[in-house]
């Protein structure tokens, strides 16, 4: 059977521990010393342990009491934050929001969305962190991490999936004029291909047709990079053929600086998603931002 927590007694216990005595705790709480004593006795009886050592001169915490004190402090602090957030949910969300994105995707797609979000919510401050590294939400104090790829988070981290990001083969017209245009996936083995570094099987490209037909090709190339922006720049610089997110490549396809290669083939799409700590949803600033991102990204990628 679940224990019923005696919050008044817990608050009294914290006051006694912080003030160092029953009388000072009674004064700070505005209650009688006898009431303080009753609360402590009731709490110790419920727990079945002694939390305080009492002498005629002072009151100190037992070893168990010290652990219980630290735990109760944290829980009550979080309870107050949740309560404040619940009150704010009917008003304008406020506070600092720390968001992590990959450098290229952050510059091209996320930053304009966040600027619009800030315009709609003037009481929210945003710290937008661009990084190519995998972010530890807890350790790096990040509220939301926006990523492309297969989610690998486990509890207490949760994931909200937004949309697939299509990846297409591209090259510069100058490269294709000099080296020729591949006609089949197997032709890629004779070309310079720009690959993602530090990825398992980074030189094995799996291509799919609209009918689901798969081709596995082992490619070669002098250039490997760890960021889509670098891959785009290498492709524009005539260094070879690359798989690019279509949202990166589209402007250059339209102005003629890039051309599609094997347009009937694609790689499996990357999964655009946001990772966040499960407890973060109690904060309106996080919930509102996730909802805003979902709506905006659906329009951009839909």
N, C-alpha and C positions, 0 to 999 in steps of 0.2 A: 504494500500500500504506500502511495506517495506521501512524503512528509509535508505537513503544512508549516510553512516558514513564518516565524514570528518576527515580522519586520520591526515593530516597535522595540522589541527586546534586543534585536540585532543593532539597531541604531543606538540604544542605550549602552550596549556593550562597547561599541566603537567610541562613544563619548567618554566612558570610564577609562578605556585604554589610552585615549588621547590626552585626557585631563590628568590622569594619574591618581584619581581618587573618586569616591562616590559623591562627596559633597560638591566638589568642583563640577563634576558631570551633571549633578542635579541643578546647579545654578545655570549652567550653559543650556540645559534643556528646558528650564523653567518648570521643574517638577520636584516633588518632595523626595528626600533621601530614601525614605521607606519605599517609595515607588521604584526608584532605581534599583534598590536591593531586591525587590520582588521580581523585576525584569531579569536580572542576572541569575537569580536562583531558578527561575522558570526555564531560562535558556540552557543552563548547565544540566538541569533535570532532563530536558528534551534530548540533549546531545549525549548524556550519560558520561560526561567528562568535566573536569575542572578547567575553567578557562582563566581564572584569576587566582593569584596567591595573595591573601589578605594578612596584613599585620596591623598593629596599632598605629604605625607611622605611614605606611604606604600600601599601594596596591600594584602588583606587577603581573605580567602575563606569564602563564605557564608555557611550556614548549608548544603544546597543542593550541593554547590560546593565541600565541604569536602567529602560527600558521593560519588559524581561523580568522584572525584580525586582518591579515593581508588579503585573504580571499574575499572576505566580506567588503573590504574597502573597494576592491576592483569591481565586484558585482554591483554594489550600490552606485558606483560611478557610472557604470554602463547602463544601469537602470535609469539613472537621471538623464543620460544622453538619449536613450530611447524615448523617454517621456517627453523631453524637449522636442525631439524630432516628430513625435506624434502630434504635438501641438502645432508645429510648424507646417505639417502636411496640408493644412487648410490655408496657409499663408504662403508668402514667397520663400522658397528655399534659399538658404544662405550658407556661407562657409567656403573653405578652400577645397578644391577638387583637383586631385593629382591624377593625370592621365598619361599613360605610356603608349607610344606608337612607334612603329618602325620609321626610320628617317624618311625614306622616299614616300611611303604611303601617307605619313603624317603631313608632309609638306604639300602633297598634291591633292589629297582628298579630305583628311580629317581636320586640318587647320581651318579651312573655310567653314566647315560645319560647326566647329567649336566657337568660332567668332560669331556666327548667327545665334548659337545657343546663349552665349554671354550677352548678346544684345537683348534677348528675350528675358534673361534673368540677371538683372544688373547687380544683385546682391551676392552673386557667386564669383569667387576668384578661381582662376584656373592656372595650374602649373602643368604645362604640356611638355613632356619629356620625350625627346626623339632618341631612340637607341636601337641598335641592331642586336642587342643582347636579350636573352630570355630573362624577364623581370620576375623577381620574387615579390609578390604583392605584399606579404606581411613584412618581410625584412626591409624592403625598399619603400614602405609606407605609400604604396600606390593604390588608389581607389579603383581604377579601371585600366586594364591593359587591352589594347586593340591589336589583334593578331590575325595573320593569314596563315592557314595551315590546319593540320588535324589537331583538334584540342587534346591536350594531354594533362589537363588539370584534374586533381582529385579533391575530395572534401578536405577542408571547408571552402575551397574555391569552387565557384560555379561559373557556368558558361552561358552566354546568350548568343545564339547564332544569328547572323544578319543575312548574308547572301553568299552564293558561290562567286568566286572571282575567276573568270575564264583566262586561260593562258594559251597564247598563240605563238606560232613560229614567225620570226621576222628577221629581216636583214636589210642592209642599205642597198639601194639600187647599184651603187658603184661596186660593192662586193659581188653582187650577183652578175654584173656585167663582166667582171674580171674572172670569176670562178665558175660561173654557170649556175643555173637554177635547178635544184633537186626536183626530180619528177616523182620519186617514190621515197618512202622512209629509208630504205636501204642506201639510197644515194647520200644520205647524211654522213655515212662513214668516211666519205672521201672529202668532207668539208671541215673547215675550222668551225668549231662550235664553242660557244661561251657557256660555261657551266657554273652552277652554284657550288661554292666550296663548303667544306665541312658538313656535307650531307651524305648519308648512306647511299651508296650506288649513284653518286652524282653524275656519273657518265653513262648511266643506263637510262635512256629516254623511252618512256612508254607512251605511244601515241594512239589516239582513238578516233574513229570516224563517227559520223552521226548515227550509224547503224550499230555502233558498239564494237566494231571490229578493232582488234588490238594488234599493234606492232611494237616489238621491243628492239631497240637499236642501241648499240654501244658506240658512243661518239668520241671524237678526239678534238683537242683544241689546245692552244697555247695559253688561253686566258681563263681564269676562274675567279669568281667574285663572291662576296657574301651579302650583297645588297642589290635589290632590283634596280635602283637608280644607277649604280655602277654598271650593271649589265646593260641597261639602256644606253648609257654613254659609250660603252665599248661597241655596242651594235651600231650606233650612229657613226662611230669612228672607223667603220669598215673592217672590224677585227673578226667578224664571223657571224654565224647564225645563232639566235638566242630565242628562248622561250620567255615571253614577257606577259605580265598581266595586261589584259586588253585595255584597261583604263589608263595604263601608262602609255601604251603604244598608239592609241587612237589618234591623238593630235598629230603625230608624225606620219601616220598612214594617210591622214587627210591632206597634209602639206607636201607629201611625196618624199620625205626624207627616209621613210621606211617602206618596205613592201612585205606583204604576206608571203610566206613560204609554205608549201603544202597546205593551202587554205582549207582543204577538206579534212585536215587532221588537227586535233588539239591534245594537250595534256589533260589529265584529270584536273578539274578545277580546284583551286585553293579555297578553303573554308574561312570566310571572314567572320570573326567572332570577337566578343568582348569577354574577358575573364575578370571576375570580381569576387571579393570575399563574401560569403553567404550572409554575414551579419550586416554588410553594407547597405542592403536593401531597406533597412529601417530608416536610413537617412534620405530625406526627400531629394537632396542634391544629386545623389547617385542614381536614384530611380528616375528622376526627370531626365538626366543626361542619357541614360540607356534608352529611354523611350524616344528621345529626340534623335539620337544616333540611328536607331532602328528605322524611324520614319524617313530621315534624310538619305540614308544609304540605300534604302529600298528604291527611292526615286532615282538615285544616281546609277545604281547597278541593275535596276529592274529592266 
